[in-house]
């Protein structure tokens, strides 16, 4: 049995999966799990000293997944945790973690930026506007389920 979906949704889902596969391939080339890649990437977006809950919220990952990956990255010597408010732990890169980010995460960020720079400002705005609209509508309908 196959669900008959509209051609727009089918193409959107295909593109979404293709992007996910591209990032997975990049993580594999770097010797990282998908979650380790996204956590290191997110630390660069949010800044060192961010909290596990901030990463989970920013990445839409479960806190359990984030905690597990952070513990793995810590045991590999890439991250350190310092006490924050209450039970919160602030996350920092070790020197080895900083080297890894410079070698593996920054090049991906630069690659992404170069793609946006190949698009016109109008194309970028339109893509982000429409994606934001889709996500907002989808979130609302998902909450109503």
N, C-alpha and C positions, 0 to 999 in steps of 0.2 A: 504494500500500500504506500502511496506517495501523496503527501499534502500538496495541493495545487496552490502555489503562491504567485503573486503578481511578479512580472518581470523586473520591476524596480526593486522590490524586496529581495528577490533572488540575487540580483546583481550587487546590491548593498551587502548582503550576507557573504557573498563570494569575495568582495573586496575587503571586508572586515577580516575574514579568515586569512586572506592573502597577507594583509598587514601583520597579523598575529604570527604567521609563519615566517615572515621576513625577520621580525624581532627574535623569534625563537632561533632561527638560523644564525643570527648575529651572536646571540648568547652562547650557542653551542660552539661557534668558532672561537669564542673567548674562553671557553672552558668553564662557563657559568651556567647555573640553573636559571630558568626564566625568572623565578622569584628573586634570586640573588642579583641578577642583572637589574631588575626593576627597582629593587631596594637601593642599590648603589646609585642608580640613575636618580631616584627620588631624593636621596640625601643631597645630591648636587643641586637639585631644584629647590628644595626647602632650606638647605644649609645645614651645616653641622650643628649638633645640639638639638636637633629635632627629636621628637618622641615617636615611639612605636605606633601609638594611636594616630599620630599625624600621617605617618607613612601609610598605614592601613586605610585611612580615610582618603588620602590623595590618590592612592593606587586602586582603590576599590578591591582590596584584598582583605581576607579575614585576619583578625589580630593574631590568631593561632598560626597562620601561615607566615605572617611577618615575624612573629616571635621566633619561630623555628628557624627561619632563614637568617635572622640576625644572630641567633646563637651559633649557627654553622659558620657564618662569616667571622664572628668573634673567635671561635675555636681555630679558625684558619689564620688568625692574626691580622685580619683586615679592619676590624671594628673594635672599639672599646666603648664601654657603657659607664657613665658617671651618674651619680644620684642627682635627681631633680627634686621637684616638690613631691612630698609624700612617697608613694611607691614608684613614681615615674622615673624612668631612666633616659637620660639624654644620650644620643648616639653620636660618636665621633669616629673619624677615620684614623687609623694608625698610620705611621709613615709608609708601611707596606700597602695599606689600603689607598693612600693618596697616590702612590705609584701606579697601582692597578687602575684607579679611576682615570688618571692621566693617560695611560696606555690603552684602556679599553672602553671607557664610558665617554670621555670627551670626544674621541673620534666619531662616535655614533651621533652625539649631539651636534657636532659640526656637519656631519652628513645630512642630518635632518634640516639644519639651518640652510644648507646649500640648496636643498630641494625647495624650500620656501622662497629663497632668493631667486630661483629660476621662474617662479610664478609671479604674476603681477600683483601689486598690492590689492587691486580689486578682486582678483581670483582668490587670494588668501582670505580677504574679508568675507567674501561670499561663501567659501567653503566652510569657514568657521561659523558663520551665521546660520547656515543651513544645518550643519552638524549639531550646533547648540539647540536649534529648534527641534530637531528630531529627538535628541536625547531628552530634552525637557518634556516633550509630549509622551515619549515612551515611558519615562519615569512616572509621570502622572497616571497613565493608564495601568502600569504595573502595580502601583500602589492601590489602585481601585480593585484589583483582582482579589 
